[in-house]
Amino acid sequence: MLRALSLLLLLTTPALAQPRAPGTDYPNRPVRVVVALAPGGNADINARLVSTALGNALGQQFIVENRPSGGGVVAMETVGRAAPDGYTLLVGALGSHALNVGLYRNLPVHPLTGLDHITISSESAMVVVAHPSTGWRSLADMRAALLARPNHYTFGSSGNGTTGHIASALLLSQMGVTAQHIPYRGSAASFADLSAGRLQFQTDTISFVEQHVRSGTVTGLAIGTNTRSPMLPDVPTAAEAGVPGFQATTWTPWSSAIGTPPVILEFLQQQIAAQLAAGPVRERILALGNTIPENMTPVRTRAFIAAEIEKWVPIVRATGATVD
């Protein structure tokens, strides 16, 4: 009798309603999350952590898909041409959302006129690392070697026009030296050649290189922030290393096609912020050496991206780096 009553209560008690954007049934089907970078990097990790948490919280799948080609241009075009309904999202980085404006003469989708923006889930310092076989222990050592043999040494990145590419180009420009850029499809592919000694240096996120610096696979030469990181306390700032103009961080924006209803943008921002406020998602992102910007509403995110474009485009053009 008790078992029958329990079953009846189970069948007649309504399931707890999943959160939905006010006045809508969004999301009522799976959401596609297009990542502008290759698997394994900071943006990809952010996308997967947050997407899994959103799926659990909202009762719909957030399916991550990596589209790293063209320094993020392919991913931006994919999302920019999608229906503006919140079912196709973009996770990018400094490269896709700011640097490309200076690298490409004609972007198929401009980050300010072709996309709406939701939030920024993390910010990460860039670190310059070198293979131990170079013997470089500092930026001064690196500069001396590159001055002695112009364009002899090589550096890798996750692709033409990516944050690592431009950060390295900026550093070389400020040091007055040259080296050959070798683009790869993702940081992991580039780092495989760096760790094997086939490349001499690379600039990448602290989350990506931290364990390799600690293990001695590579040597940390400088970090692109005003203060040292507690994750790599022995790596000096670029200013301490003699190149005060080198400052480089990347960040992880979430965007959608322009024209997405504001109620959906705000809903997604609030849901992402809830996952970043506490719990395993926050702990994991912070453990990777990131900081988590606070209160990055859609309006503030758009203003932030506009300011970063204004800051970085002159730098990109001063380095002479181009893609098309």
Rosetta silent file (secondary structure, phi, psi, omega in degrees, C-alpha in Angstrom):
SEQUENCE: MLRALSLLLLLTTPALAQPRAPGTDYPNRPVRVVVALAPGGNADINARLVSTALGNALGQQFIVENRPSGGGVVAMETVGRAAPDGYTLLVGALGSHALNVGLYRNLPVHPLTGLDHITISSESAMVVVAHPSTGWRSLADMRAALLARPNHYTFGSSGNGTTGHIASALLLSQMGVTAQHIPYRGSAASFADLSAGRLQFQTDTISFVEQHVRSGTVTGLAIGTNTRSPMLPDVPTAAEAGVPGFQATTWTPWSSAIGTPPVILEFLQQQIAAQLAAGPVRERILALGNTIPENMTPVRTRAFIAAEIEKWVPIVRATGATVD
SCORE:     score description
SCORE:     0.000 S_00000001
   1 L     0.000  -46.421  179.646    0.000    0.000    0.000 S_00000001
   2 H   -63.734  -39.835  179.774    2.789    2.429    0.959 S_00000001
   3 H   -64.796  -39.646  179.633    4.716    1.557   -2.210 S_00000001
   4 H   -64.967  -40.819  179.203    1.628    2.195   -4.338 S_00000001
   5 H   -64.884  -41.452  179.378    1.052    5.561   -2.615 S_00000001
   6 H   -62.249  -41.707  179.282    4.692    6.560   -3.131 S_00000001
   7 H   -65.302  -38.641  179.187    4.466    5.689   -6.822 S_00000001
   8 H   -63.627  -43.425  179.131    1.269    7.715   -7.161 S_00000001
   9 H   -62.856  -39.582 -179.867    2.900   10.739   -5.523 S_00000001
  10 H   -63.506  -41.464 -177.849    5.906   10.412   -7.835 S_00000001
  11 H   -72.975  -28.967 -174.648    3.710   10.294  -10.918 S_00000001
  12 H   -98.861  -10.807  179.368    1.502   13.199   -9.896 S_00000001
  13 L   -85.226  123.966 -177.890    4.176   15.540   -8.484 S_00000001
  14 L   -66.808  143.674  177.845    5.406   17.959  -11.201 S_00000001
  15 L   -66.868  150.141  176.648    9.135   17.916  -11.940 S_00000001
  16 L   -60.236  130.019 -178.260   11.123   20.911  -10.781 S_00000001
  17 L   -70.766  136.952  175.182   11.080   23.460  -13.583 S_00000001
  18 L   -77.093  147.807  176.886   14.425   24.215  -15.213 S_00000001
  19 L   -59.132  142.005  177.223   15.427   27.915  -15.374 S_00000001
  20 L  -137.059  152.770  176.117   14.390   29.648  -18.565 S_00000001
  21 L   -58.972  133.588 -175.611   14.967   33.123  -19.984 S_00000001
  22 L   -52.880  130.238  177.898   12.114   35.328  -18.705 S_00000001
  23 L    77.699    8.066 -179.151    9.099   35.311  -21.008 S_00000001
  24 L  -137.085  174.260  171.729   10.566   32.559  -23.206 S_00000001
  25 L  -106.515   18.760  179.984   11.123   28.820  -23.222 S_00000001
  26 L   -73.692  132.394   -5.071   14.856   29.286  -23.964 S_00000001
  27 L   -92.383  134.762  177.743   16.645   26.913  -24.016 S_00000001
  28 L  -114.268   10.405  174.485   14.263   24.213  -25.196 S_00000001
  29 L  -155.425  170.740 -177.922   16.781   22.327  -27.368 S_00000001
  30 L   -58.558  147.431  179.895   20.561   21.728  -27.441 S_00000001
  31 E  -109.501  131.851  178.824   22.844   24.740  -27.706 S_00000001
  32 E   -90.638  127.447  179.956   25.907   24.689  -29.984 S_00000001
  33 E  -115.643  106.162 -176.712   29.054   26.240  -28.479 S_00000001
  34 E   -93.071  122.751 -179.095   31.658   27.020  -31.166 S_00000001
  35 E  -101.284  129.663 -174.983   35.204   27.497  -29.846 S_00000001
  36 L   -81.603    3.323  179.538   37.525   29.657  -31.945 S_00000001
  37 L  -128.971  167.969 -176.673   40.617   27.804  -30.740 S_00000001
  38 L   -73.335  162.629  177.065   41.891   24.233  -30.789 S_00000001
  39 L   -60.887  148.366  173.190   41.176   21.676  -28.032 S_00000001
  40 L    98.576  -18.080  179.785   43.316   21.769  -24.909 S_00000001
  41 L   -86.291 -178.790 -174.882   43.845   25.518  -24.590 S_00000001
  42 H   -62.811  -44.422 -179.980   42.416   27.957  -22.081 S_00000001
  43 H   -63.201  -40.439  179.742   39.375   28.954  -24.167 S_00000001
  44 H   -64.780  -42.599  179.101   38.535   25.312  -24.847 S_00000001
  45 H   -64.181  -44.303  175.642   38.794   24.386  -21.165 S_00000001
  46 H   -55.841  -48.916 -176.373   36.591   27.356  -20.232 S_00000001
  47 H   -60.148  -43.104 -176.226   34.041   26.377  -22.858 S_00000001
  48 H   -72.904  -41.149  178.309   33.850   22.762  -21.734 S_00000001
  49 H   -62.662  -50.180 -176.957   33.702   23.477  -18.010 S_00000001
  50 H   -69.007  -40.343 -179.092   31.035   26.144  -18.324 S_00000001
  51 H   -62.859  -41.816  177.861   29.035   24.279  -20.998 S_00000001
  52 H   -62.140  -43.945 -179.998   28.844   21.140  -18.876 S_00000001
  53 H   -65.783  -40.150  177.649   27.700   23.162  -15.880 S_00000001
  54 H   -64.292  -41.762  178.511   25.109   25.044  -17.937 S_00000001
  55 H   -59.110  -42.335  179.140   23.787   21.791  -19.350 S_00000001
  56 H   -66.913  -39.459 -176.282   23.322   20.399  -15.860 S_00000001
  57 H   -74.483  -33.942 -172.656   21.689   23.585  -14.580 S_00000001
  58 H  -104.877   -6.794  177.056   19.350   24.153  -17.539 S_00000001
  59 L    72.579   21.572  174.998   18.534   20.589  -18.532 S_00000001
  60 L  -134.659  148.605  177.918   19.746   21.022  -22.124 S_00000001
  61 L   -71.676  136.602  168.596   22.970   19.963  -23.782 S_00000001
  62 E  -111.856  103.473 -168.801   25.578   22.644  -24.530 S_00000001
  63 E   -95.825  117.290 -176.596   27.614   20.904  -27.239 S_00000001
  64 E   -85.118  134.136  179.274   31.185   22.161  -27.717 S_00000001
  65 E  -135.698  123.459 -179.832   32.650   22.243  -31.222 S_00000001
  66 E   -88.717  128.156  176.946   36.187   23.481  -32.004 S_00000001
  67 L  -133.571   75.114 -171.392   36.641   25.566  -35.186 S_00000001
  68 L   -83.092   -5.013 -172.861   40.178   26.997  -34.879 S_00000001
  69 H   -61.909  147.396  174.879   40.917   27.720  -38.552 S_00000001
  70 H    67.822   29.230  179.129   41.894   31.220  -39.653 S_00000001
  71 H    62.130   27.503  179.039   42.790   32.464  -36.188 S_00000001
  72 H   100.470   -8.423 -177.821   39.157   32.256  -35.152 S_00000001
  73 H   -63.717  -40.401 -179.406   37.695   33.817  -38.309 S_00000001
  74 H   -63.259  -43.442  179.136   35.939   30.584  -39.327 S_00000001
  75 H   -64.324  -43.167 -179.445   34.323   30.242  -35.895 S_00000001
  76 H   -64.851  -38.770  178.186   33.228   33.882  -35.860 S_00000001
  77 H   -67.860  -38.918  178.145   31.729   33.572  -39.318 S_00000001
  78 H   -58.130  -46.331 -178.054   29.932   30.365  -38.300 S_00000001
  79 H   -77.093  -40.556 -178.410   28.310   32.088  -35.329 S_00000001
  80 H   -62.348  -27.404 -179.323   27.833   35.467  -36.995 S_00000001
  81 L   -96.847    0.538  177.685   25.811   33.886  -39.781 S_00000001
  82 L   -78.131  164.976  176.146   23.730   31.712  -37.454 S_00000001
  83 L   -62.212  136.384 -178.545   20.195   32.578  -36.394 S_00000001
  84 L   -80.995   63.557 -174.099   20.304   35.204  -33.591 S_00000001
  85 L  -122.698    4.583  178.844   18.369   33.030  -31.180 S_00000001
  86 L    84.555    2.906 -179.409   20.980   31.998  -28.596 S_00000001
  87 L   -95.879   -1.737  172.608   21.301   28.428  -29.871 S_00000001
  88 E  -132.727  112.118 -176.909   24.718   29.039  -31.454 S_00000001
  89 E  -112.828  157.758  179.121   27.313   30.591  -29.142 S_00000001
  90 E  -121.016  133.099  170.477   30.943   31.568  -29.674 S_00000001
  91 E  -116.712  121.296 -174.911   33.816   31.229  -27.205 S_00000001
  92 L  -127.654 -148.212 -177.480   36.899   33.112  -28.333 S_00000001
  93 L  -158.698 -178.069  176.949   39.948   34.956  -27.102 S_00000001
  94 H   -52.471  -42.403 -177.383   41.848   38.206  -27.520 S_00000001
  95 H   -60.743  -51.247 -175.830   42.948   37.058  -30.977 S_00000001
  96 H   -68.749  -35.404 -170.819   39.513   36.355  -32.398 S_00000001
  97 H   -99.825   -7.252  179.848   37.767   39.336  -30.817 S_00000001
  98 H  -140.924  -52.874 -174.590   40.392   42.096  -31.081 S_00000001
  99 H   -62.007  -36.815 -177.582   43.657   41.225  -32.841 S_00000001
 100 H   -61.102  -25.252  178.661   41.948   40.068  -36.034 S_00000001
 101 H   -62.788  -33.167  177.195   40.600   43.574  -36.571 S_00000001
 102 H   -89.400  -18.654 -175.723   44.188   44.692  -37.180 S_00000001
 103 H   -87.987  -31.362 -175.319   45.319   41.542  -38.978 S_00000001
 104 L  -108.536  135.999  175.503   42.624   41.262  -41.659 S_00000001
 105 L   -69.639  -38.835 -178.548   41.743   43.895  -44.218 S_00000001
 106 L  -135.594  103.879  176.723   38.217   42.536  -44.536 S_00000001
 107 L   -84.347  131.605  177.178   36.708   40.472  -41.748 S_00000001
 108 L   -64.037  -31.033  175.826   33.587   38.526  -42.778 S_00000001
 109 L  -135.878  115.246  178.983   32.209   39.122  -39.284 S_00000001
 110 L   -83.092  139.135 -176.317   33.424   42.091  -37.234 S_00000001
 111 L   -63.079  -20.090  179.763   33.376   41.528  -33.457 S_00000001
 112 L  -100.526  -31.495 -177.995   31.436   44.746  -32.841 S_00000001
 113 L  -100.906  -13.428 -177.464   29.080   44.902  -35.807 S_00000001
 114 L  -112.739   -4.602 -177.090   28.518   41.181  -36.388 S_00000001
 115 E  -136.220  148.369  163.918   28.225   39.798  -32.868 S_00000001
 116 E   -98.436  157.600 -174.725   26.421   40.391  -29.627 S_00000001
 117 E  -125.324  143.791 -172.337   28.362   39.664  -26.445 S_00000001
 118 E  -104.200  -57.000 -177.256   27.339   37.844  -23.297 S_00000001
 119 E  -169.427 -179.467  173.041   30.211   37.867  -20.797 S_00000001
 120 E  -127.022  123.817 -172.401   33.898   37.086  -20.215 S_00000001
 121 E   -92.573  -16.820  178.497   34.609   33.966  -18.190 S_00000001
 122 E  -165.095  161.850  171.561   38.343   34.382  -17.538 S_00000001
 123 E  -133.183  138.480 -173.614   41.495   36.410  -18.095 S_00000001
 124 E  -137.540  136.507  177.943   44.933   34.790  -18.353 S_00000001
 125 E   -72.647  149.199  174.201   48.494   36.100  -18.436 S_00000001
 126 E   -96.665  140.505 -177.841   50.793   35.283  -21.348 S_00000001
 127 E  -125.802  134.887  175.731   54.215   33.802  -20.574 S_00000001
 128 E   -89.514  123.976 -179.695   57.327   33.703  -22.797 S_00000001
 129 E  -127.590  152.307 -179.089   59.035   30.300  -22.614 S_00000001
 130 E  -132.780  154.905  175.807   62.127   28.876  -24.305 S_00000001
 131 L   -73.076  138.859 -177.419   63.575   25.424  -24.850 S_00000001
 132 H   -57.599  -26.524 -178.504   66.415   24.689  -22.385 S_00000001
 133 H   -64.867  -19.100  178.099   68.790   23.849  -25.246 S_00000001
 134 H   -68.947  -26.647 -175.244   68.912   27.538  -26.163 S_00000001
 135 L    79.613    3.501 -178.952   70.660   28.286  -22.893 S_00000001
 136 L   -75.985  126.241  175.597   68.473   31.371  -22.477 S_00000001
 137 L  -111.624   -5.167 -176.511   67.776   32.192  -18.847 S_00000001
 138 L  -156.106  168.772  174.248   66.397   35.695  -19.436 S_00000001
 139 H   -65.636  -28.788  177.384   65.019   38.010  -22.106 S_00000001
 140 H   -64.693  -41.945  176.199   68.480   39.577  -22.241 S_00000001
 141 H   -61.620  -44.346 -179.324   69.962   36.200  -23.242 S_00000001
 142 H   -62.456  -45.769 -178.855   67.253   35.755  -25.859 S_00000001
 143 H   -62.074  -43.044 -179.951   67.791   39.237  -27.295 S_00000001
 144 H   -61.094  -41.805 -179.696   71.554   38.751  -27.547 S_00000001
 145 H   -66.663  -42.430 -178.767   71.122   35.475  -29.428 S_00000001
 146 H   -71.391  -31.656  174.858   68.558   36.912  -31.840 S_00000001
 147 H   -66.022  -37.999 -177.436   70.689   39.984  -32.482 S_00000001
 148 H   -70.984  -30.707 -176.984   73.644   37.756  -33.312 S_00000001
 149 L  -136.684   78.310 -177.994   71.650   35.618  -35.780 S_00000001
 150 L   -57.293  135.215  177.220   68.685   37.544  -37.256 S_00000001
 151 L    59.613   16.557  177.361   65.797   35.341  -38.434 S_00000001
 152 L   -84.834  -39.548 -175.313   67.710   32.191  -37.512 S_00000001
 153 L   -85.828  156.699 -176.731   65.602   31.197  -34.517 S_00000001
 154 E  -122.618  150.289  173.034   61.973   30.062  -34.707 S_00000001
 155 E  -133.678  149.317 -178.758   58.916   30.488  -32.532 S_00000001
 156 E  -108.857  165.590  173.594   55.588   28.728  -32.667 S_00000001
 157 E  -154.762  174.431  179.761   51.991   29.700  -32.017 S_00000001
 158 L   -80.326    6.022  175.764   48.528   28.214  -32.263 S_00000001
 159 L   148.835  160.314  176.280   48.057   29.890  -35.644 S_00000001
 160 L   -57.192  131.030  175.824   48.513   33.045  -37.713 S_00000001
 161 L    79.861    1.129  178.892   47.050   36.058  -35.961 S_00000001
 162 L   -77.137  169.202 -177.084   46.440   34.275  -32.665 S_00000001
 163 H   -57.365  -43.279 -179.980   47.271   35.834  -29.319 S_00000001
 164 H   -62.902  -39.601  177.623   50.518   33.872  -29.010 S_00000001
 165 H   -60.926  -53.315 -175.073   51.636   34.970  -32.485 S_00000001
 166 H   -69.799  -36.340  178.072   50.984   38.671  -31.898 S_00000001
 167 H   -61.824  -42.891  177.467   52.341   38.627  -28.345 S_00000001
 168 H   -66.143  -41.123  178.662   55.623   37.166  -29.633 S_00000001
 169 H   -62.913  -39.287  177.012   55.688   39.644  -32.536 S_00000001
 170 H   -62.856  -45.257  179.472   55.155   42.504  -30.094 S_00000001
 171 H   -60.602  -46.831  179.958   57.992   41.267  -27.891 S_00000001
 172 H   -60.542  -41.938  179.531   60.362   40.931  -30.845 S_00000001
 173 H   -62.127  -42.871 -178.518   59.457   44.413  -32.053 S_00000001
 174 H   -71.010  -26.328  177.601   60.103   45.928  -28.637 S_00000001
 175 H   -89.407   -8.400  178.373   63.443   44.130  -28.352 S_00000001
 176 L    71.562   34.749 -178.041   64.470   45.168  -31.880 S_00000001
 177 L  -132.002  171.640 -179.813   65.109   41.614  -33.091 S_00000001
 178 L  -132.063  154.033  175.540   63.636   39.150  -35.592 S_00000001
 179 L  -155.368  163.944 -178.674   62.745   35.455  -35.657 S_00000001
 180 E   -90.429  131.176  178.100   60.755   33.127  -37.903 S_00000001
 181 E   -91.102  130.255  175.840   57.127   32.435  -37.012 S_00000001
 182 E  -117.368  107.310 -179.822   55.856   28.868  -37.478 S_00000001
 183 E   -81.601  146.073  177.991   52.045   28.656  -37.165 S_00000001
 184 L  -128.373  174.041  174.203   50.333   25.464  -35.980 S_00000001
 185 L   -97.688   75.668  178.023   46.764   24.299  -35.492 S_00000001
 186 L   111.575  152.062 -179.424   46.644   24.794  -31.749 S_00000001
 187 H   -64.467  -35.164 -177.915   49.045   25.396  -28.877 S_00000001
 188 H   -62.565  -41.383  179.382   49.468   21.698  -28.166 S_00000001
 189 H   -66.100  -42.231  177.899   50.861   21.028  -31.652 S_00000001
 190 H   -64.228  -43.610 -176.717   53.228   23.970  -31.411 S_00000001
 191 H   -67.481  -29.379  177.212   54.372   23.019  -27.940 S_00000001
 192 H   -59.673  -41.317  177.575   55.127   19.467  -29.046 S_00000001
 193 H   -74.329  -34.547  176.364   57.778   20.848  -31.396 S_00000001
 194 H   -63.255  -47.284 -177.276   58.998   23.337  -28.795 S_00000001
 195 H   -66.874  -22.613  177.020   59.456   20.638  -26.160 S_00000001
 196 L   -87.628   -3.339  178.667   61.347   18.533  -28.723 S_00000001
 197 L    85.259    8.072  179.368   63.707   21.414  -29.435 S_00000001
 198 L   -82.515  -16.459  170.063   62.524   21.976  -33.005 S_00000001
 199 L  -119.697  160.062 -179.365   61.378   25.488  -32.005 S_00000001
 200 L  -100.679  -31.825  179.930   63.235   27.849  -29.711 S_00000001
 201 E  -155.295  169.020 -177.570   60.459   29.801  -27.988 S_00000001
 202 E  -159.586  149.351  173.242   56.730   30.370  -27.667 S_00000001
 203 E  -117.381  121.893 -175.942   54.384   32.790  -25.897 S_00000001
 204 E  -148.806  175.709 -176.497   51.288   31.175  -24.430 S_00000001
 205 E   -68.358  150.155  178.208   48.876   31.338  -21.517 S_00000001
 206 H   -61.241  -32.950  179.239   50.099   30.616  -18.019 S_00000001
 207 H   -63.532  -31.342 -178.150   47.431   27.927  -17.739 S_00000001
 208 H   -82.758  -39.080 -171.160   49.006   26.106  -20.680 S_00000001
 209 H   -97.849  -12.793 -171.206   52.721   26.445  -19.832 S_00000001
 210 H   -53.444  -50.871 -177.096   52.742   26.426  -16.023 S_00000001
 211 H   -65.412  -31.153 -178.762   53.252   22.690  -15.514 S_00000001
 212 H   -75.185  -32.748  174.780   55.915   22.581  -18.237 S_00000001
 213 H   -68.368  -43.670 -179.479   57.885   25.410  -16.646 S_00000001
 214 H   -63.143  -35.481 -178.488   57.693   23.702  -13.264 S_00000001
 215 H   -80.874  -13.072 -179.103   58.885   20.386  -14.740 S_00000001
 216 L    88.346    5.368  177.325   61.782   22.054  -16.572 S_00000001
 217 L   -61.434  -37.848  175.443   60.533   21.105  -20.037 S_00000001
 218 L  -133.454  163.970  178.405   60.781   24.803  -20.904 S_00000001
 219 E  -105.916  126.246  176.640   62.321   27.845  -19.236 S_00000001
 220 E   -79.116  122.545 -177.248   60.057   30.729  -18.233 S_00000001
 221 E   -99.649  -36.240 -178.585   61.600   34.015  -19.375 S_00000001
 222 E  -168.085  153.275  175.383   58.901   36.598  -18.598 S_00000001
 223 E  -115.759  140.891 -172.938   55.220   37.062  -17.825 S_00000001
 224 L   -87.288   42.559  177.639   53.162   39.763  -19.548 S_00000001
 225 L  -129.795  169.511 -178.227   51.608   41.303  -16.427 S_00000001
 226 L   -75.427  -20.384 -179.121   52.578   44.060  -13.982 S_00000001
 227 L  -130.657  155.470  176.672   53.110   41.595  -11.136 S_00000001
 228 L   -68.158  156.671  178.415   54.499   38.080  -10.858 S_00000001
 229 L   -95.731  138.083  175.051   52.084   35.187  -10.665 S_00000001
 230 L   -63.438  -18.030  177.442   51.932   32.989   -7.540 S_00000001
 231 L   -73.617  -32.101  179.071   51.719   30.039   -9.944 S_00000001
 232 L  -134.851   68.033 -172.099   55.179   30.856  -11.339 S_00000001
 233 L   -64.619  -20.039 -179.024   56.778   33.110   -8.731 S_00000001
 234 L   -87.666   -6.356  178.428   60.288   32.705  -10.177 S_00000001
 235 L   -89.352  119.882 -176.202   59.300   34.016  -13.617 S_00000001
 236 L   -73.601  159.580  169.350   59.921   37.782  -13.727 S_00000001
 237 E   -69.162  160.984  178.951   57.585   40.344  -15.221 S_00000001
 238 L   -61.924  -35.200  177.620   58.679   41.694  -18.590 S_00000001
 239 L   -62.376  -43.855  176.956   59.475   45.010  -16.898 S_00000001
 240 L   -63.573  -30.843 -178.530   61.763   43.232  -14.451 S_00000001
 241 L   -85.838    2.814  174.509   63.322   41.421  -17.408 S_00000001
 242 L    98.964    6.363  178.413   64.120   44.709  -19.168 S_00000001
 243 L  -127.826   75.888 -171.798   61.179   45.045  -21.589 S_00000001
 244 L   -65.065  -21.306 -178.296   58.655   47.230  -19.718 S_00000001
 245 L   -79.249   -8.210 -176.991   56.414   47.772  -22.754 S_00000001
 246 L   -87.570  105.902  174.450   55.519   44.101  -23.060 S_00000001
 247 L  -132.742  126.158 -176.092   52.147   43.474  -21.440 S_00000001
 248 L  -151.138  121.411  170.098   49.913   40.705  -22.737 S_00000001
 249 E  -133.009  155.358  172.672   46.914   38.888  -21.357 S_00000001
 250 E  -117.878  163.560 -176.817   44.160   37.035  -23.133 S_00000001
 251 E  -142.054  165.047 -170.742   40.532   36.679  -22.119 S_00000001
 252 E  -118.901   92.329  179.910   37.631   34.364  -22.883 S_00000001
 253 E   -84.871  149.604  172.785   34.545   36.088  -24.341 S_00000001
 254 E  -113.993  127.968 -173.667   31.171   34.446  -24.924 S_00000001
 255 E  -138.085  172.400  175.853   29.230   35.830  -27.887 S_00000001
 256 E  -149.939  173.353  179.764   26.304   35.163  -30.223 S_00000001
 257 E   -61.150  143.750 -179.416   24.990   36.433  -33.553 S_00000001
 258 L   -64.353  139.989 -175.910   24.040   40.082  -33.544 S_00000001
 259 L   100.805   -0.597  175.762   20.337   40.589  -32.949 S_00000001
 260 L   -61.624  132.713 -178.333   20.066   37.969  -30.201 S_00000001
 261 L   -54.229  132.786  179.941   17.266   39.105  -27.858 S_00000001
 262 H   -53.634  -33.315 -178.943   18.694   40.984  -24.858 S_00000001
 263 H   -63.641  -33.572  178.425   16.659   38.809  -22.495 S_00000001
 264 H   -75.638  -41.293  176.568   18.575   35.739  -23.724 S_00000001
 265 H   -58.307  -46.580 -177.917   21.948   37.503  -23.519 S_00000001
 266 H   -67.735  -38.044  177.622   21.227   38.603  -19.964 S_00000001
 267 H   -62.310  -46.450  179.720   19.919   35.178  -18.991 S_00000001
 268 H   -63.743  -41.688  178.568   23.043   33.458  -20.286 S_00000001
 269 H   -60.442  -42.935 -179.671   25.291   35.973  -18.541 S_00000001
 270 H   -66.435  -38.815  179.248   23.510   35.382  -15.251 S_00000001
 271 H   -68.720  -40.649  177.405   23.685   31.607  -15.633 S_00000001
 272 H   -66.348  -42.496  179.298   27.405   31.694  -16.498 S_00000001
 273 H   -60.300  -37.297  179.202   28.079   34.098  -13.625 S_00000001
 274 H   -63.349  -38.037  179.539   26.340   31.701  -11.233 S_00000001
 275 H   -72.823  -29.869 -179.411   28.680   28.887  -12.306 S_00000001
 276 H   -84.366  -12.133 -174.837   31.735   31.150  -11.959 S_00000001
 277 H   -74.834  -32.053 -176.903   30.742   32.444   -8.540 S_00000001
 278 L  -164.946  167.354  174.285   31.509   29.263   -6.601 S_00000001
 279 L    92.322 -169.777 -171.389   31.989   25.540   -6.917 S_00000001
 280 H   -65.114  -32.534  179.996   34.088   23.297   -9.156 S_00000001
 281 H   -65.106  -48.785  178.134   33.956   25.476  -12.292 S_00000001
 282 H   -60.116  -46.285 -177.748   35.369   28.488  -10.462 S_00000001
 283 H   -60.289  -41.957 -178.170   37.973   26.392   -8.644 S_00000001
 284 H   -68.660  -43.316 -179.274   39.199   24.791  -11.857 S_00000001
 285 H   -65.007  -41.366  177.867   39.421   28.043  -13.819 S_00000001
 286 H   -67.299  -36.850 -179.173   41.313   29.762  -10.991 S_00000001
 287 H   -64.086  -21.793  179.037   43.594   26.737  -10.582 S_00000001
 288 L   -84.213    4.703  177.943   44.679   27.213  -14.201 S_00000001
 289 L    91.776    8.473  178.457   46.124   30.635  -13.340 S_00000001
 290 L   -84.074  161.589  160.158   43.170   32.675  -14.574 S_00000001
 291 E  -109.015  159.102 -179.620   41.372   35.509  -12.907 S_00000001
 292 L  -116.321  108.955  179.635   37.583   35.765  -13.238 S_00000001
 293 L   -60.796  142.272 -178.084   36.302   39.258  -14.118 S_00000001
 294 L   -95.019  146.145  171.181   33.358   40.347  -11.997 S_00000001
 295 L    54.669   43.677  178.342   29.989   41.638  -13.215 S_00000001
 296 L   -86.546   79.924  177.851   30.744   41.288  -16.930 S_00000001
 297 L   -70.935  168.052  176.105   27.248   42.017  -18.201 S_00000001
 298 H   -55.215  -40.627  179.940   26.517   42.119  -21.939 S_00000001
 299 H   -66.189  -45.424 -179.757   26.836   45.917  -21.942 S_00000001
 300 H   -68.569  -34.777  178.759   30.125   45.885  -20.037 S_00000001
 301 H   -65.072  -43.605  177.649   31.479   43.060  -22.155 S_00000001
 302 H   -61.222  -43.318  179.864   30.827   44.970  -25.371 S_00000001
 303 H   -64.469  -39.499  178.436   32.517   48.068  -23.927 S_00000001
 304 H   -62.535  -46.908 -178.892   35.508   45.985  -22.779 S_00000001
 305 H   -63.473  -40.374  177.743   35.946   44.390  -26.207 S_00000001
 306 H   -60.975  -41.346  179.418   35.705   47.799  -27.914 S_00000001
 307 H   -66.951  -38.021  178.772   38.435   49.145  -25.604 S_00000001
 308 H   -68.076  -36.515  175.217   40.675   46.126  -26.280 S_00000001
 309 H   -62.434  -45.503  179.615   40.270   46.603  -30.043 S_00000001
 310 H   -61.819  -35.795  179.823   41.261   50.243  -29.662 S_00000001
 311 H   -73.290  -47.031 -168.079   44.305   49.221  -27.607 S_00000001
 312 H   -87.538  -29.407 -176.408   45.572   46.287  -29.679 S_00000001
 313 H   -59.925  -44.989  176.035   44.926   47.226  -33.313 S_00000001
 314 H   -61.200  -34.894  178.204   47.633   49.933  -33.357 S_00000001
 315 H   -65.239  -45.861  179.368   50.032   47.445  -31.723 S_00000001
 316 H   -58.170  -47.221 -176.843   49.235   44.788  -34.337 S_00000001
 317 H   -68.778  -31.244  178.137   49.770   47.246  -37.172 S_00000001
 318 H   -68.247  -30.556  178.832   53.012   48.527  -35.634 S_00000001
 319 H   -74.425  -19.350 -177.079   54.437   44.998  -35.626 S_00000001
 320 L    82.571    3.503 -179.162   53.691   44.677  -39.334 S_00000001
 321 L   -71.462  135.272  176.218   51.941   41.341  -38.789 S_00000001
 322 L  -141.359  164.004  177.217   49.256   40.484  -41.342 S_00000001
 323 L  -119.862  -44.371 -179.722   47.249   37.443  -42.362 S_00000001
 324 L  -111.383    0.000    0.000   45.528   38.316  -45.645 S_00000001
